[in-house]
């Protein structure tokens, strides 16, 4: 338990140490954050689309994993579109958080699937070379 706690606190410390200098260095750019904010979501959505597709494909379209991944992606998309343009920041934040949680669950389930799968014809198992 203490090792996990130490790893967690160390990770938080590392993230803090990386983010604070970056935030201080970009303070002069604060006036253009609105423009940057408008482009971050579409870019992230475009980056997530192939990740979700290939993760679902690699899980051999396992129903549960694919459902988590697609539902999470759709919640992110709906949260951004509906929240940003019509329903406001609260809706966007809650929906995006829910979508992110589903994506994390989907990717974790996919990771677990790869580590426990016993079907060696799946492409996520290492290929062994047979010597004659």
C-alpha positions as a printed Julia matrix, in Angstrom:
132×3 Matrix{Float64}:
   0.0     0.0     0.0
   2.76    2.45    0.9
   4.6     1.82   -2.36
   1.48    2.68   -4.34
   0.96    5.78   -2.22
   4.58    6.82   -2.76
   4.32    6.28   -6.5
   1.13    8.33   -6.61
   2.57   11.22   -4.62
   5.76   11.12   -6.69
   3.73   11.19   -9.89
   1.71   14.17   -8.69
   4.92   15.95   -7.71
   6.48   15.26  -11.12
   3.41   16.53  -12.94
   3.37   19.64  -10.76
   7.07   20.27  -11.4
   6.52   19.99  -15.14
   3.35   22.06  -15.39
   4.2    25.06  -13.19
   7.21   26.25  -15.26
   5.23   25.81  -18.47
   2.28   27.79  -17.08
   4.56   30.6   -15.89
   6.31   30.76  -19.25
   3.06   31.05  -21.22
   1.49   33.8   -19.09
   2.39   36.47  -21.69
   0.27   34.53  -24.2
  -2.83   34.69  -21.97
  -4.64   36.96  -24.45
  -4.7    34.26  -27.14
  -5.9    31.43  -24.91
  -9.41   31.85  -26.28
  -8.19   31.08  -29.79
  -6.11   28.16  -28.55
  -9.08   26.83  -26.55
 -11.29   26.87  -29.64
  -8.83   24.66  -31.54
  -7.78   22.23  -28.79
 -11.03   20.26  -28.73
 -11.31   19.64  -32.5
  -7.65   18.62  -32.66
  -8.03   16.22  -29.71
 -11.19   14.73  -31.24
  -9.33   14.13  -34.5
  -6.44   12.53  -32.61
  -8.77   10.32  -30.56
 -10.73    8.95  -33.5
  -7.97    6.68  -34.88
  -6.9     5.7   -31.35
 -10.41    4.49  -30.54
 -10.72    2.72  -33.89
  -7.42    0.85  -33.6
  -7.98   -0.01  -29.92
 -11.38   -1.5   -30.79
  -9.88   -3.34  -33.75
  -7.03   -4.71  -31.64
  -9.52   -6.02  -29.08
 -11.1    -7.93  -31.96
 -14.2    -5.82  -31.47
 -14.93   -7.28  -28.05
 -18.44   -5.96  -27.4
 -17.79   -4.6   -23.94
 -14.5    -2.91  -24.82
 -15.85   -1.45  -28.06
 -18.93   -0.13  -26.26
 -16.8     1.64  -23.66
 -14.52    3.13  -26.29
 -17.24    4.3   -28.67
 -19.51    5.59  -25.89
 -16.6     7.5   -24.35
 -15.65    9.01  -27.69
 -19.26    9.97  -28.44
 -19.66   11.59  -25.02
 -16.52   13.63  -25.64
 -17.83   14.68  -29.04
 -21.32   15.52  -27.74
 -19.89   17.31  -24.73
 -17.7    19.47  -26.91
 -20.3    20.24  -29.59
 -23.42   20.65  -27.46
 -21.64   22.13  -24.47
 -19.41   24.52  -26.34
 -22.03   25.81  -28.75
 -25.38   25.46  -26.93
 -25.61   24.1   -23.38
 -22.66   25.73  -21.64
 -19.49   24.94  -19.74
 -21.07   22.83  -16.99
 -22.63   20.41  -19.49
 -19.38   20.32  -21.48
 -17.3    19.59  -18.38
 -19.54   16.86  -16.98
 -20.06   15.13  -20.32
 -16.38   15.34  -21.23
 -15.38   13.93  -17.84
 -17.85   11.05  -18.23
 -16.51   10.36  -21.73
 -12.93   10.42  -20.49
 -13.76    7.97  -17.71
 -15.39    5.6   -20.21
 -12.35    5.85  -22.48
 -10.06    5.05  -19.56
 -12.23    2.05  -18.64
 -12.24    0.91  -22.27
  -8.48    1.2   -22.65
  -7.88   -0.49  -19.29
 -10.24   -3.33  -20.28
  -8.42   -3.6   -23.6
  -5.08   -3.77  -21.8
  -6.44   -6.5   -19.53
  -7.82   -8.34  -22.57
  -4.38   -8.38  -24.16
  -2.68   -9.65  -21.04
  -5.21  -12.43  -20.36
  -6.18  -13.53  -23.88
  -5.36  -17.16  -24.53
  -6.08  -17.15  -28.27
  -2.6   -17.04  -29.79
  -3.93  -16.39  -33.29
  -4.72  -12.82  -32.21
  -2.27  -10.27  -33.51
  -1.53   -8.79  -30.08
   0.52  -11.83  -29.07
   4.23  -11.84  -29.87
   5.18  -13.84  -32.91
   7.5   -16.75  -32.21
   9.86  -17.94  -34.91
   9.95  -21.69  -35.3
  13.31  -23.2   -36.14
  13.39  -26.24  -38.41
